[in-house]
């Protein structure tokens, strides 16, 4: 079911390259906010008539109270997108066979400057590059800010971090305020979208090529693979979007990376199934039992008790609890609040702490690699 409404754009609230936030006048004198993705519908001006998808707001789902522009209404029957401009895009379709299918140039296709990288994959591995995998989008800024905090504290070159957005949450990367802020601060060296997610600096056909692009196109020292904002869960053992972590972990390992799973942990969630180590993480670990990975866990008796049968393929590293004062230092320079399900670190520090523990391991490995490269210069 889709709920449609018509509206007139009265004001451009926010204007960015990949997203516009609009104030729209809907019938019965109702004013509402809407998001427009220029990659799909072109750039909108004040006074234009638009068709809105209002489904999420009508169902009171998590869209932030905003509608989405689905179409612009032309007055003369001409296309509202410049076809000469459209021809400059590639030939790979995203959101295929839907009204919103659109062409992008993926890094693998012939017109791409990096096409040759993907023609011969013999010997191309991630070479133990840390691949950090998580279920919740807020883990992204928590991890990246933790890395920058460790870098400031110990000195040295800041690592190149590439973010790959999966298909488990929002499909347009433009929706993420965290990505915009991290990029504006220079904390992300590159962004990639694959499958039907779209809007990354690099577009890829699948996760395998996305990981290779992170390593060989963006020269990443660390790769983060997580969904965009929003996720799906049904309260059933397997009915949640985070199950994608199983295949992501396996793919990262098969390509020679070092899979590091950030567990979803909470001591403040009101839902019993998410208290301690979330049943989502427990299930992912069970289904990834044959995949070598690293799990960083706070040395907490309740958490340890939940890991009844640890796979021999899983390396478990315990960490002493993170101090709240240190976490304040981690996030003090970030312009927007970081929260999970509306809870900040003041309420649920342990959730964010596990992103910090993963960052600590990735940083240690990065430092060792940097020192080895320095030694090679003198041999």
Buried (B, 14 or more C-beta within 10 A) or exposed (E): EEEEBBBBBEEBEEEEEBBBBBBBBBEEEEEBBBBBBBBBBBBBEEEBBBBBBBBBBEEEEEBEEBBBBBBBEEEEEEEEBEEEEEEEBBEBEBBEEEEBEBBBBBBBBEEBEBEEBBEEEEEBBBEEBBBBBBBBBBBBBBBBBBBBBBBEEEEEEBBBBBBBBBBBBBBBBBBBBBBBBBBEBEBBBBBBBBBBBBBBBBBBBEBBBBBBBBBBBBEBBBBBBBBBBBBEBEEEEEEBBBBBBBBBBBBBBBBBBBBBBBBBBBBBBEEEEBBBBBBBBBBBBEBBBEBBBBBBBBEBEEBBEBBEEEBEEBBEBEBEEBEEEEBEEBBEEBEEEBBBBEBBBEBBBBBBBBBBBBBBBBBEBBBEBBEEEEEEEEE
